[in-house]
Amino acid sequence: MPKLLIHLEGLTVLLLCIYFYSLTDYGWLLFILLLFAPDLSMLGYLANNSIGAFVYNIFHTYVLPLIFIAISLLFSIQVLLAIGLIWTAHIGLDRSVGYGLKYHTGFKDTHLQRISSPS
């Protein structure tokens, strides 16, 4: 049951971000171009598992994108709102399909599950 709830939570975050993004003046091309940008953080794994997990986790927690959204609302910086919503949508998408934060033991070891390779 907890695993299902995490998937539903991620899907809910994704859908809410899409809805709120639709209320901005930014086009869908920006959304599509930036949706997978946080995955560039996987490049940290080129150094080693510890650095890779650290960098990946920074870009896959809700903390920074929610700070972007808060700053955008406080200071009316619309581009930060767009980036924050897209970034948060990415994290929601990841959680909805079962990807979680990484442990330093390897990319496939997440706080949600061990990711298995397709057979």
C-alpha positions in Angstrom: 0.0 0.0 0.0 2.7 2.6 0.8 4.3 2.0 -2.6 1.0 2.7 -4.4 0.5 5.8 -2.3 3.9 7.1 -3.3 3.1 6.5 -7.0 -0.3 8.2 -6.6 1.4 11.1 -4.8 3.9 11.5 -7.6 1.1 11.4 -10.2 -0.9 14.0 -8.3 2.1 16.3 -8.1 2.8 15.9 -11.8 -0.8 16.7 -12.8 -1.0 19.7 -10.4 2.2 21.1 -11.9 0.9 20.6 -15.4 -2.4 22.4 -14.5 -0.6 25.4 -12.8 1.9 25.6 -15.6 -1.0 25.9 -18.1 -2.0 29.1 -16.3 1.4 30.7 -17.0 2.3 32.6 -20.2 5.0 30.1 -21.1 4.5 27.7 -23.9 4.6 24.0 -23.9 7.8 23.8 -25.8 9.7 25.1 -22.8 7.9 22.5 -20.6 8.9 19.7 -22.9 12.5 20.9 -23.3 13.0 21.3 -19.5 11.0 18.3 -18.2 13.9 15.9 -18.3 16.7 18.5 -17.6 17.0 17.3 -13.9 18.2 14.0 -15.3 21.4 15.6 -16.4 22.4 15.3 -12.8 23.0 11.6 -13.5 26.3 12.8 -15.0 27.6 13.0 -11.5 27.9 9.2 -11.6 30.8 9.6 -14.1 32.9 10.7 -11.1 31.7 7.9 -8.7 28.6 6.6 -7.0 28.8 8.9 -3.9 29.1 12.1 -6.0 26.5 10.8 -8.4 24.0 10.0 -5.7 24.6 13.4 -4.0 24.2 15.4 -7.2 21.2 13.4 -8.4 19.4 13.7 -5.0 19.9 17.5 -4.9 18.0 17.7 -8.2 15.4 15.1 -7.3 14.1 16.4 -4.0 11.2 19.0 -3.8 13.3 21.4 -1.8 15.0 23.5 -4.5 12.1 23.7 -7.0 9.7 24.7 -4.2 12.2 27.4 -3.2 12.1 28.6 -6.8 8.3 28.7 -6.8 8.2 30.5 -3.4 10.7 33.1 -4.6 8.8 33.5 -7.9 5.6 34.2 -6.0 7.2 36.6 -3.5 9.1 38.6 -6.1 6.9 38.1 -9.2 9.6 36.4 -11.2 7.6 34.4 -13.7 10.5 32.5 -15.2 11.3 31.0 -11.8 7.7 29.9 -11.5 7.9 28.1 -14.8 11.2 26.4 -14.0 10.0 25.5 -10.5 6.8 23.9 -11.8 8.5 22.0 -14.6 11.2 20.8 -12.1 8.5 19.7 -9.6 6.6 18.0 -12.4 9.7 16.0 -13.3 10.1 14.8 -9.7 6.4 13.9 -9.6 6.8 12.0 -12.9 9.8 10.1 -11.5 7.9 9.2 -8.3 4.8 8.1 -10.2 6.8 5.5 -12.1 8.8 4.3 -9.1 12.1 6.3 -9.3 13.4 7.6 -6.0 16.3 9.2 -4.4 19.6 7.3 -4.8 21.9 5.6 -2.3 25.6 5.9 -2.7 25.8 2.1 -3.3 24.6 2.4 -6.9 22.2 4.1 -9.3 19.7 1.3 -9.0 19.4 1.5 -5.2 16.7 4.0 -4.4 14.7 5.0 -1.3 11.6 3.4 -3.0 13.0 0.2 -4.4 15.8 -1.5 -6.2 15.4 -0.7 -9.9 15.6 -3.9 -11.9 16.6 -4.1 -15.5 13.9 -5.1 -17.9 14.1 -8.8 -18.9 
